[in-house]
Amino acid sequence: MHKPVSYPRTALEMFLVQGTWTIWYLAIVFIINQASTFVFGNEMEPFYSSGYVSTNVYMLIIGIIAIYFMPYYVGNGITRKNYFIGGVIAGIALSIVIPIAVYIISLAQKLIVKWFAAAEISGRALDNIDIDVDGNIVGELVQAVILTPFVSPDSNLIQSLALFAFHIFVFYMIGWLIGSAFYRLGVIGGLVSIAVSIALLFVKDSMIRLSLGLPLFQNFSALGQIPSSLAIPIAFAVVLVLIVLIRLLTKRAPIKM
């Protein structure tokens, strides 16, 4: 009788597969970042800023793909529970490793520019970019995805890395929720999950902005009445809601081979 595969093994396998994708992703972002300067003559953008912006979308995509690990694992005798726990752990691990990797690459970028190039890295930081809070809900959604609240690593490295990790983990879980809903419930359920995800994303974004003293989006300015001491707990509650919803969707999901 075969011993059931434990969730640590599932987590490790998912992390290694997604980690391989991440290596390619970071390499592509780095090449694009350098090419924009050396080929097109643009001012060089700090790699940390580039990675901070683009990794949200990347984690959303691999989160969506995460549901398709389930048929493979369940088909090989692994329980849905162990698949789920392994996926959460893999997502956490990726969310910790990626910000550190991006920061290290950013330091390497500065050395490359200093030693071998005549170009200078732009001093523009994401925390100095003003957001347009004009009440356009679509524009606010785009900014919630692209310009998530930012803390410069030069001012507070630990807070910056922690915030980076938190943002991308939320996007990973949102992607997994959307993928699970389409897989389990079909198109209608998937569309509902997108609406729920957008609402949770705005709550998370607003709470982080509130905790950092940043302006809220106009459509969600009422959330500014929440005490700042509750902002971080509410932001973590968003993560808990995502985890519970994903578990409910995957707990008895049929296997589609």
TIZAPA-167954 format. One line per 8 residues: number of its first residue (from 1); their letters; for each residue x, y, z of N, C-alpha, C. Coordinates in steps of 0.2 Angstrom, whole numbers, padded with zeros to 4 digits, always signed. Layout:
<sites>
NUM	A	X,Y,Z,X,Y,Z,X,Y,Z | ...
</sites>
This chain:
<sites>
1	MHKPVSYP	+0004,-0006,+0000,+0000,+0000,+0000,+0004,+0006,+0000 | +0003,+0011,-0005,+0007,+0017,-0005,+0006,+0022,+0000 | +0011,+0025,+0003,+0010,+0030,+0008,+0007,+0036,+0005 | +0002,+0040,+0007,-0001,+0046,+0004,+0005,+0051,+0004 | +0005,+0055,-0001,+0010,+0060,-0002,+0008,+0066,+0002 | +0012,+0068,+0006,+0011,+0074,+0011,+0011,+0081,+0007 | +0008,+0085,+0011,+0008,+0092,+0008,+0015,+0095,+0007 | +0020,+0094,+0012,+0026,+0097,+0010,+0029,+0095,+0004
9	RTALEMFL	+0028,+0089,+0002,+0031,+0087,-0005,+0027,+0090,-0011 | +0021,+0091,-0010,+0017,+0094,-0015,+0019,+0102,-0015 | +0020,+0105,-0010,+0022,+0112,-0009,+0029,+0113,-0013 | +0033,+0108,-0011,+0040,+0108,-0014,+0040,+0108,-0022 | +0036,+0103,-0024,+0035,+0102,-0031,+0032,+0108,-0035 | +0027,+0110,-0032,+0024,+0116,-0035,+0028,+0122,-0035 | +0032,+0123,-0030,+0037,+0129,-0029,+0042,+0128,-0034 | +0045,+0122,-0035,+0050,+0121,-0040,+0048,+0122,-0047
17	VQGTWTIW	+0042,+0120,-0049,+0039,+0121,-0056,+0038,+0129,-0057 | +0034,+0132,-0052,+0033,+0139,-0053,+0039,+0143,-0052 | +0044,+0141,-0048,+0050,+0144,-0047,+0054,+0144,-0054 | +0054,+0139,-0058,+0057,+0138,-0064,+0054,+0144,-0069 | +0047,+0144,-0069,+0044,+0149,-0073,+0046,+0156,-0071 | +0047,+0157,-0064,+0049,+0163,-0061,+0056,+0166,-0064 | +0060,+0161,-0064,+0067,+0162,-0066,+0067,+0165,-0074 | +0063,+0162,-0078,+0062,+0164,-0085,+0059,+0171,-0085
25	YLAIVFII	+0054,+0172,-0080,+0050,+0179,-0080,+0055,+0184,-0078 | +0059,+0183,-0073,+0064,+0188,-0070,+0069,+0190,-0076 | +0071,+0184,-0079,+0076,+0186,-0084,+0073,+0190,-0090 | +0067,+0189,-0092,+0064,+0192,-0097,+0063,+0200,-0095 | +0061,+0201,-0089,+0060,+0208,-0086,+0066,+0211,-0086 | +0072,+0208,-0084,+0078,+0211,-0084,+0081,+0213,-0091 | +0080,+0209,-0095,+0082,+0210,-0102,+0078,+0216,-0105 | +0072,+0216,-0104,+0068,+0222,-0106,+0070,+0228,-0103
33	NQASTFVF	+0071,+0228,-0097,+0073,+0234,-0093,+0080,+0236,-0095 | +0084,+0232,-0097,+0091,+0234,-0100,+0090,+0237,-0107 | +0086,+0233,-0111,+0086,+0235,-0118,+0083,+0242,-0119 | +0078,+0243,-0115,+0075,+0250,-0115,+0080,+0256,-0115 | +0085,+0254,-0112,+0091,+0260,-0111,+0096,+0259,-0116 | +0099,+0253,-0117,+0104,+0252,-0122,+0102,+0252,-0129 | +0096,+0250,-0130,+0094,+0250,-0137,+0090,+0256,-0139 | +0085,+0258,-0135,+0081,+0263,-0137,+0083,+0270,-0134
41	GNEMEPFY	+0088,+0270,-0129,+0091,+0276,-0126,+0086,+0279,-0121 | +0082,+0275,-0118,+0078,+0278,-0113,+0081,+0278,-0106 | +0079,+0282,-0102,+0082,+0283,-0095,+0081,+0276,-0092 | +0086,+0273,-0089,+0085,+0267,-0086,+0081,+0267,-0079 | +0076,+0262,-0079,+0071,+0262,-0074,+0074,+0257,-0069 | +0074,+0259,-0062,+0076,+0254,-0057,+0073,+0247,-0058 | +0077,+0242,-0058,+0074,+0235,-0059,+0069,+0234,-0053 | +0070,+0236,-0047,+0066,+0235,-0042,+0059,+0238,-0043
49	SSGYVSTN	+0059,+0244,-0046,+0052,+0247,-0048,+0049,+0243,-0053 | +0053,+0241,-0058,+0050,+0237,-0064,+0047,+0230,-0061 | +0051,+0227,-0057,+0048,+0220,-0054,+0042,+0221,-0050 | +0042,+0227,-0046,+0037,+0228,-0041,+0030,+0229,-0045 | +0031,+0232,-0051,+0025,+0233,-0055,+0022,+0227,-0059 | +0027,+0224,-0062,+0025,+0218,-0067,+0024,+0212,-0063 | +0026,+0211,-0057,+0025,+0204,-0054,+0018,+0203,-0051 | +0015,+0209,-0050,+0007,+0208,-0049,+0004,+0204,-0054
57	VYMLIIGI	+0005,+0206,-0060,+0001,+0203,-0066,+0004,+0195,-0067 | +0011,+0195,-0066,+0014,+0188,-0066,+0011,+0183,-0061 | +0010,+0185,-0055,+0007,+0181,-0050,+0000,+0180,-0051 | -0004,+0184,-0054,-0011,+0183,-0055,-0011,+0178,-0060 | -0007,+0178,-0065,-0007,+0173,-0071,-0005,+0166,-0068 | +0000,+0165,-0064,+0002,+0158,-0062,-0003,+0156,-0056 | -0006,+0161,-0053,-0012,+0159,-0048,-0017,+0156,-0052 | -0019,+0158,-0058,-0024,+0156,-0062,-0022,+0149,-0064
65	IAIYFMPY	-0016,+0148,-0066,-0014,+0141,-0069,-0014,+0136,-0063 | -0013,+0138,-0057,-0012,+0134,-0051,-0018,+0129,-0050 | -0024,+0130,-0053,-0029,+0125,-0052,-0028,+0119,-0056 | -0024,+0120,-0062,-0023,+0114,-0066,-0017,+0110,-0063 | -0014,+0111,-0058,-0010,+0106,-0054,-0015,+0101,-0051 | -0021,+0103,-0049,-0026,+0098,-0045,-0027,+0092,-0049 | -0029,+0092,-0056,-0030,+0085,-0059,-0024,+0081,-0059 | -0018,+0084,-0060,-0012,+0080,-0060,-0011,+0076,-0053
73	YVGNGITR	-0012,+0080,-0048,-0011,+0078,-0041,-0016,+0073,-0039 | -0022,+0074,-0040,-0028,+0070,-0038,-0027,+0064,-0042 | -0026,+0064,-0048,-0025,+0058,-0053,-0019,+0054,-0051 | -0015,+0056,-0047,-0009,+0052,-0044,-0010,+0051,-0037 | -0016,+0051,-0034,-0018,+0049,-0028,-0016,+0054,-0022 | -0016,+0060,-0024,-0014,+0065,-0019,-0021,+0068,-0017 | -0023,+0069,-0011,-0029,+0072,-0009,-0030,+0079,-0011 | -0036,+0082,-0012,-0037,+0089,-0013,-0034,+0093,-0008
81	KNYFIGGV	-0035,+0091,-0002,-0033,+0095,+0004,-0025,+0096,+0004 | -0021,+0091,+0002,-0014,+0091,+0002,-0012,+0096,-0004 | -0016,+0095,-0009,-0015,+0099,-0015,-0016,+0107,-0013 | -0021,+0108,-0010,-0023,+0115,-0008,-0018,+0118,-0003 | -0016,+0114,+0003,-0011,+0116,+0007,-0004,+0117,+0004 | -0002,+0113,+0000,+0004,+0113,-0004,+0004,+0119,-0008 | -0002,+0121,-0012,-0002,+0127,-0016,-0001,+0133,-0012 | -0004,+0133,-0006,-0004,+0139,-0002,+0003,+0140,+0000
89	IAGIALSI	+0006,+0135,+0003,+0013,+0136,+0005,+0018,+0138,-0001 | +0017,+0135,-0007,+0021,+0137,-0013,+0020,+0144,-0014 | +0014,+0146,-0014,+0012,+0153,-0015,+0016,+0158,-0010 | +0016,+0156,-0004,+0019,+0160,+0001,+0027,+0160,+0000 | +0030,+0154,-0002,+0037,+0154,-0003,+0039,+0158,-0009 | +0035,+0158,-0014,+0036,+0162,-0020,+0036,+0169,-0019 | +0031,+0171,-0015,+0030,+0178,-0013,+0036,+0181,-0008 | +0039,+0176,-0005,+0045,+0178,-0001,+0051,+0179,-0005
97	VIPIAVYI	+0052,+0174,-0009,+0058,+0173,-0013,+0059,+0179,-0019 | +0053,+0180,-0022,+0053,+0185,-0028,+0055,+0192,-0026 | +0053,+0195,-0020,+0055,+0201,-0019,+0063,+0201,-0017 | +0065,+0196,-0014,+0072,+0196,-0012,+0076,+0196,-0018 | +0074,+0191,-0023,+0078,+0190,-0029,+0078,+0197,-0033 | +0072,+0200,-0033,+0071,+0207,-0037,+0076,+0212,-0034 | +0076,+0212,-0028,+0081,+0217,-0024,+0088,+0215,-0026 | +0090,+0209,-0025,+0097,+0207,-0027,+0099,+0209,-0034
105	ISLAQKLI	+0094,+0207,-0039,+0095,+0209,-0046,+0096,+0217,-0047 | +0092,+0220,-0043,+0092,+0228,-0043,+0099,+0230,-0041 | +0102,+0227,-0036,+0108,+0229,-0033,+0114,+0227,-0039 | +0113,+0222,-0042,+0117,+0220,-0047,+0117,+0225,-0053 | +0111,+0227,-0055,+0110,+0232,-0060,+0114,+0238,-0058 | +0113,+0240,-0052,+0117,+0247,-0051,+0125,+0246,-0052 | +0127,+0240,-0050,+0134,+0239,-0051,+0136,+0238,-0058 | +0132,+0235,-0062,+0133,+0235,-0069,+0133,+0242,-0072
113	VKWFAAAE	+0128,+0246,-0071,+0128,+0253,-0073,+0134,+0257,-0071 | +0136,+0256,-0065,+0142,+0259,-0062,+0148,+0258,-0065 | +0149,+0251,-0067,+0156,+0249,-0069,+0156,+0249,-0077 | +0151,+0247,-0080,+0151,+0246,-0087,+0147,+0251,-0092 | +0143,+0255,-0089,+0139,+0259,-0093,+0139,+0266,-0092 | +0137,+0270,-0097,+0137,+0277,-0096,+0130,+0280,-0094 | +0125,+0275,-0094,+0118,+0277,-0092,+0118,+0278,-0085 | +0113,+0281,-0083,+0111,+0282,-0076,+0104,+0279,-0074
121	ISGRALDN	+0104,+0277,-0068,+0097,+0274,-0066,+0093,+0280,-0064 | +0087,+0280,-0067,+0082,+0285,-0065,+0081,+0285,-0057 | +0081,+0291,-0054,+0079,+0292,-0047,+0072,+0292,-0046 | +0068,+0291,-0051,+0061,+0291,-0050,+0058,+0285,-0046 | +0055,+0286,-0041,+0053,+0280,-0037,+0045,+0280,-0037 | +0042,+0274,-0036,+0035,+0273,-0037,+0032,+0276,-0031 | +0035,+0277,-0025,+0032,+0281,-0020,+0031,+0288,-0021 | +0034,+0291,-0027,+0034,+0298,-0028,+0029,+0299,-0034
129	IDIDVDGN	+0026,+0294,-0036,+0021,+0295,-0042,+0014,+0296,-0039 | +0011,+0302,-0041,+0004,+0303,-0039,-0001,+0299,-0042 | -0006,+0297,-0039,-0011,+0293,-0042,-0017,+0298,-0044 | -0020,+0296,-0049,-0026,+0300,-0051,-0032,+0298,-0048 | -0035,+0301,-0043,-0041,+0299,-0040,-0047,+0303,-0042 | -0049,+0302,-0048,-0054,+0306,-0051,-0061,+0303,-0051 | -0061,+0297,-0048,-0068,+0293,-0048,-0069,+0289,-0053 | -0064,+0288,-0058,-0065,+0283,-0064,-0064,+0276,-0061
137	IVGELVQA	-0069,+0272,-0060,-0068,+0265,-0057,-0063,+0261,-0061 | -0063,+0261,-0068,-0059,+0257,-0072,-0052,+0260,-0071 | -0051,+0266,-0071,-0044,+0269,-0070,-0041,+0267,-0063 | -0046,+0267,-0058,-0044,+0265,-0051,-0042,+0258,-0051 | -0045,+0254,-0055,-0044,+0247,-0055,-0037,+0245,-0058 | -0036,+0249,-0063,-0029,+0248,-0067,-0024,+0250,-0062 | -0025,+0256,-0058,-0020,+0258,-0054,-0019,+0253,-0048 | -0024,+0250,-0046,-0024,+0246,-0040,-0020,+0239,-0042
145	VILTPFVS	-0020,+0238,-0048,-0016,+0232,-0051,-0009,+0234,-0052 | -0008,+0240,-0056,-0001,+0242,-0058,+0003,+0246,-0053 | -0001,+0250,-0049,+0003,+0255,-0045,+0001,+0253,-0037 | +0002,+0247,-0035,+0000,+0245,-0028,+0005,+0250,-0024 | +0002,+0251,-0018,+0006,+0255,-0013,+0013,+0253,-0012 | +0018,+0257,-0012,+0025,+0256,-0013,+0029,+0260,-0007 | +0034,+0256,-0004,+0038,+0259,+0000,+0045,+0258,-0003 | +0049,+0263,-0004,+0056,+0262,-0007,+0060,+0258,-0002
153	PDSNLIQS	+0064,+0253,-0005,+0069,+0249,-0001,+0075,+0254,+0002 | +0076,+0259,-0001,+0081,+0264,+0001,+0079,+0267,+0008 | +0072,+0268,+0009,+0070,+0271,+0015,+0068,+0266,+0021 | +0066,+0260,+0019,+0064,+0255,+0024,+0064,+0248,+0020 | +0070,+0245,+0020,+0070,+0238,+0016,+0066,+0233,+0018 | +0065,+0232,+0025,+0061,+0226,+0027,+0054,+0228,+0026 | +0051,+0234,+0027,+0045,+0235,+0025,+0043,+0235,+0018 | +0048,+0237,+0014,+0047,+0237,+0007,+0046,+0230,+0004
161	LALFAFHI	+0051,+0225,+0006,+0050,+0218,+0004,+0044,+0215,+0007 | +0042,+0216,+0013,+0036,+0213,+0016,+0030,+0216,+0012 | +0030,+0222,+0010,+0024,+0225,+0007,+0024,+0222,+0000 | +0029,+0221,-0004,+0030,+0218,-0010,+0027,+0211,-0010 | +0030,+0207,-0005,+0028,+0200,-0004,+0020,+0199,-0003 | +0017,+0204,+0001,+0010,+0204,+0003,+0006,+0205,-0003 | +0008,+0210,-0007,+0004,+0212,-0013,+0004,+0206,-0018 | +0010,+0203,-0019,+0010,+0198,-0025,+0007,+0191,-0022
169	FVFYMIGW	+0007,+0190,-0016,+0003,+0184,-0013,-0004,+0185,-0014 | -0007,+0191,-0013,-0014,+0192,-0014,-0016,+0191,-0021 | -0011,+0193,-0026,-0013,+0192,-0033,-0013,+0185,-0035 | -0008,+0181,-0032,-0008,+0174,-0033,-0014,+0171,-0031 | -0017,+0173,-0025,-0023,+0170,-0022,-0029,+0172,-0026 | -0029,+0178,-0029,-0034,+0180,-0033,-0034,+0176,-0039 | -0029,+0175,-0042,-0028,+0171,-0048,-0031,+0164,-0047 | -0029,+0161,-0042,-0031,+0155,-0040,-0038,+0154,-0039
177	LIGSAFYR	-0041,+0159,-0036,-0048,+0160,-0035,-0052,+0160,-0041 | -0050,+0164,-0046,-0053,+0165,-0052,-0052,+0158,-0056 | -0046,+0156,-0056,-0045,+0149,-0060,-0050,+0144,-0057 | -0050,+0143,-0050,-0054,+0138,-0047,-0062,+0139,-0049 | -0064,+0145,-0049,-0071,+0147,-0050,-0073,+0145,-0057 | -0069,+0147,-0062,-0070,+0145,-0069,-0070,+0137,-0070 | -0065,+0134,-0066,-0065,+0127,-0067,-0071,+0123,-0064 | -0073,+0125,-0058,-0078,+0122,-0054,-0085,+0124,-0056
185	LGVIGGLV	-0086,+0131,-0057,-0093,+0133,-0058,-0094,+0136,-0065 | -0089,+0136,-0070,-0091,+0138,-0076,-0090,+0145,-0077 | -0093,+0148,-0083,-0092,+0155,-0085,-0095,+0159,-0080 | -0101,+0158,-0078,-0105,+0162,-0074,-0102,+0163,-0067 | -0100,+0157,-0064,-0096,+0157,-0058,-0090,+0161,-0058 | -0086,+0160,-0064,-0080,+0163,-0065,-0080,+0171,-0065 | -0086,+0173,-0068,-0087,+0180,-0069,-0088,+0183,-0062 | -0092,+0179,-0058,-0094,+0182,-0051,-0087,+0182,-0047
193	SIAVSIAL	-0083,+0177,-0048,-0077,+0177,-0044,-0072,+0183,-0046 | -0073,+0185,-0052,-0069,+0191,-0054,-0072,+0197,-0051 | -0078,+0198,-0050,-0081,+0203,-0047,-0079,+0203,-0039 | -0080,+0197,-0036,-0078,+0197,-0029,-0070,+0199,-0028 | -0066,+0196,-0033,-0059,+0198,-0032,-0057,+0205,-0033 | -0061,+0208,-0037,-0060,+0216,-0038,-0062,+0219,-0032 | -0067,+0217,-0029,-0070,+0220,-0022,-0064,+0219,-0017 | -0062,+0213,-0016,-0057,+0211,-0011,-0050,+0215,-0013
201	LFVKDSMI	-0049,+0216,-0019,-0043,+0219,-0021,-0043,+0227,-0019 | -0049,+0230,-0020,-0049,+0237,-0018,-0049,+0238,-0010 | -0052,+0233,-0007,-0052,+0233,+0001,-0045,+0233,+0003 | -0041,+0228,+0000,-0034,+0227,+0002,-0030,+0233,+0001 | -0031,+0236,-0005,-0027,+0241,-0008,-0029,+0247,-0003 | -0035,+0248,-0002,-0037,+0254,+0003,-0034,+0253,+0010 | -0034,+0247,+0012,-0032,+0247,+0019,-0024,+0248,+0019 | -0020,+0246,+0014,-0013,+0247,+0014,-0012,+0254,+0014
209	RLSLGLPL	-0016,+0258,+0009,-0015,+0265,+0008,-0016,+0268,+0015 | -0022,+0266,+0018,-0024,+0269,+0025,-0018,+0268,+0030 | -0015,+0263,+0030,-0010,+0261,+0035,-0003,+0265,+0034 | -0002,+0267,+0027,+0004,+0271,+0025,+0002,+0278,+0025 | -0004,+0280,+0026,-0005,+0287,+0025,-0006,+0290,+0018 | -0007,+0285,+0014,-0008,+0287,+0007,-0015,+0289,+0005 | -0017,+0293,+0000,-0024,+0295,-0002,-0027,+0288,-0005 | -0034,+0288,-0003,-0038,+0283,-0005,-0041,+0284,-0012
217	FQNFSALG	-0043,+0279,-0016,-0047,+0281,-0022,-0053,+0284,-0020 | -0056,+0288,-0025,-0062,+0292,-0023,-0068,+0288,-0022 | -0068,+0282,-0026,-0074,+0278,-0025,-0074,+0274,-0018 | -0069,+0274,-0015,-0068,+0270,-0009,-0066,+0275,-0003 | -0067,+0281,-0004,-0065,+0286,+0001,-0068,+0285,+0008 | -0074,+0282,+0008,-0078,+0281,+0014,-0074,+0276,+0019 | -0070,+0272,+0016,-0066,+0267,+0020,-0060,+0271,+0024 | -0059,+0277,+0022,-0055,+0281,+0026,-0057,+0282,+0033
225	QIPSSLAI	-0064,+0281,+0035,-0067,+0282,+0041,-0064,+0276,+0046 | -0062,+0271,+0043,-0059,+0265,+0047,-0053,+0267,+0051 | -0052,+0265,+0057,-0046,+0267,+0061,-0040,+0264,+0058 | -0035,+0268,+0058,-0029,+0265,+0054,-0026,+0259,+0058 | -0028,+0258,+0064,-0025,+0253,+0068,-0029,+0246,+0066 | -0034,+0247,+0062,-0038,+0241,+0060,-0036,+0239,+0053 | -0032,+0244,+0049,-0031,+0243,+0042,-0027,+0236,+0041 | -0022,+0235,+0044,-0018,+0229,+0043,-0022,+0223,+0044
233	PIAFAVVL	-0025,+0222,+0050,-0029,+0216,+0051,-0034,+0215,+0046 | -0038,+0220,+0043,-0043,+0220,+0038,-0039,+0217,+0032 | -0033,+0220,+0030,-0030,+0218,+0024,-0028,+0210,+0025 | -0026,+0208,+0031,-0025,+0201,+0031,-0031,+0197,+0031 | -0037,+0200,+0033,-0043,+0196,+0033,-0045,+0195,+0026 | -0043,+0199,+0021,-0044,+0198,+0014,-0041,+0192,+0012 | -0035,+0191,+0014,-0031,+0185,+0012,-0035,+0179,+0015 | -0037,+0179,+0021,-0041,+0174,+0024,-0047,+0172,+0020
241	VLIVLIRL	-0050,+0177,+0018,-0057,+0176,+0014,-0055,+0172,+0007 | -0049,+0175,+0004,-0047,+0171,-0002,-0046,+0164,-0001 | -0042,+0163,+0004,-0040,+0156,+0006,-0046,+0151,+0007 | -0051,+0154,+0011,-0057,+0150,+0012,-0061,+0149,+0006 | -0062,+0154,+0002,-0065,+0153,-0004,-0062,+0148,-0009 | -0056,+0148,-0009,-0052,+0143,-0014,-0053,+0136,-0011 | -0052,+0136,-0004,-0053,+0129,-0001,-0060,+0126,-0003 | -0065,+0130,-0002,-0072,+0128,-0004,-0073,+0126,-0011
249	LTKRAPIK	-0070,+0130,-0015,-0071,+0128,-0022,-0067,+0122,-0024 | -0061,+0120,-0021,-0057,+0115,-0023,-0059,+0108,-0019 | -0062,+0109,-0013,-0063,+0104,-0009,-0066,+0098,-0012 | -0071,+0099,-0016,-0075,+0093,-0020,-0075,+0094,-0027 | -0071,+0098,-0030,-0071,+0099,-0037,-0070,+0093,-0041 | -0074,+0092,-0046,-0073,+0086,-0050,-0066,+0087,-0054 | -0063,+0081,-0056,-0057,+0081,-0060,-0059,+0080,-0067 | -0056,+0085,-0071,-0057,+0085,-0078,-0050,+0084,-0081
257	M	-0050,+0078,-0084,-0044,+0076,-0087,-0043,+0078,-0094
</sites>
